[in-house]
């Protein structure tokens, strides 16, 4: 049985309007193809410990690790990923987190 996973992203967006128009709007259609969904996305993440990073935090959920990785490495997402990394943001931190408790 596949285990659900989350992708957590901390992003430093240059300009919100451009980001949402060029990246955010088409992103939703692509993530749905891989059975992913946006759980939370906003600029109000509160850092409780450690240094703060970025101005946008996103939590995505996928039914399996394979689907999450297929999404991240897909030809459909590639142009959006390139746009995010090379034009719309100054830095990104992306984490894959299994939906389980363990070591």
Secondary structure per residue as TSV (DSSP state, phi and psi in degrees):
chain	resnum	aa	ss	phi	psi
A	1	X	-	360.0	133.4
A	2	X	-	-74.6	143.7
A	3	X	-	-104.9	137.6
A	4	X	-	-61.2	150.3
A	5	X	E	-135.2	159.5
A	6	X	E	-117.7	149.2
A	7	X	E	-113.8	125.3
A	8	X	E	-109.9	128.2
A	9	X	E	-126.1	132.5
A	10	X	E	-114.7	124.2
A	11	X	E	-130.7	141.8
A	12	X	E	-105.9	94.4
A	13	X	E	-79.1	136.3
A	14	X	S	-74.0	-48.3
A	15	X	-	-148.7	116.2
A	16	X	H	-58.5	-46.8
A	17	X	H	-58.1	-46.5
A	18	X	H	-63.4	-42.1
A	19	X	H	-60.2	-48.9
A	20	X	I	-70.7	-36.1
A	21	X	I	-71.1	-50.2
A	22	X	I	-83.7	-30.8
A	23	X	I	-112.1	-52.8
A	24	X	I	-59.7	-47.8
A	25	X	H	-61.9	-51.5
A	26	X	H	-71.6	-23.3
A	27	X	H	-57.2	-41.7
A	28	X	H	-59.5	-43.4
A	29	X	H	-64.3	-37.4
A	30	X	H	-71.2	-45.6
A	31	X	H	-63.5	-34.3
A	32	X	H	-63.3	-32.8
A	33	X	H	-62.2	-23.9
A	34	X	T	-107.8	19.5
A	35	X	T	60.8	23.7
A	36	X	-	-92.0	162.1
A	37	X	E	-147.5	153.5
A	38	X	E	-86.3	120.8
A	39	X	E	-88.2	-44.7
A	40	X	E	-152.5	145.8
A	41	X	E	-159.9	113.5
A	42	X	E	-168.1	173.3
A	43	X	S	-95.9	10.6
A	44	X	-	-102.9	20.9
A	45	X	-	-62.1	136.1
A	46	X	-	-107.0	118.4
A	47	X	-	-75.9	121.1
A	48	X	-	-96.6	-29.4
A	49	X	S	-148.1	150.2
A	50	X	S	78.7	177.2
A	51	X	-	-72.0	143.6
A	52	X	-	-79.4	150.9
A	53	X	-	-139.3	139.6
A	54	X	-	70.5	-176.3
A	55	X	S	-132.9	15.1
A	56	X	E	-154.4	128.9
A	57	X	E	-124.5	137.4
A	58	X	E	-130.7	140.6
A	59	X	E	-123.7	117.8
A	60	X	E	-112.0	152.1
A	61	X	E	-128.5	135.8
A	62	X	E	-129.1	150.5
A	63	X	S	-68.0	-19.7
A	64	X	-	-156.4	160.2
A	65	X	H	-60.8	-42.0
A	66	X	H	-58.9	-45.8
A	67	X	H	-64.8	-38.9
A	68	X	H	-63.5	-45.5
A	69	X	H	-69.8	-37.5
A	70	X	H	-61.0	-40.5
A	71	X	H	-61.7	-52.7
A	72	X	H	-60.2	-30.7
A	73	X	T	-106.3	11.2
A	74	X	-	-77.2	154.6
A	75	X	H	-68.1	-27.4
A	76	X	H	-68.9	-38.4
A	77	X	H	-85.9	-22.8
A	78	X	H	-49.6	-47.7
A	79	X	H	-67.3	-33.2
A	80	X	H	-70.6	-41.5
A	81	X	H	-60.9	-45.0
A	82	X	H	-60.7	-44.0
A	83	X	H	-62.0	-45.6
A	84	X	I	-60.5	-50.2
A	85	X	I	-69.5	-43.8
A	86	X	I	-97.1	-13.5
A	87	X	I	-131.2	-40.0
A	88	X	I	-96.2	-13.2
A	89	X	E	-133.7	162.9
A	90	X	E	-100.7	-20.3
A	91	X	E	-167.1	154.7
A	92	X	E	-143.6	142.5
A	93	X	E	-128.1	119.1
A	94	X	E	-122.5	128.2
A	95	X	E	-123.7	142.1
A	96	X	E	-103.5	124.2
A	97	X	E	-126.1	111.9
A	98	X	E	-62.0	144.1
A	99	X	S	-86.2	59.1
A	100	X	S	-146.6	161.4
A	101	X	-	-105.5	127.6
A	102	X	-	171.3	173.8
A	103	X	-	-112.5	360.0
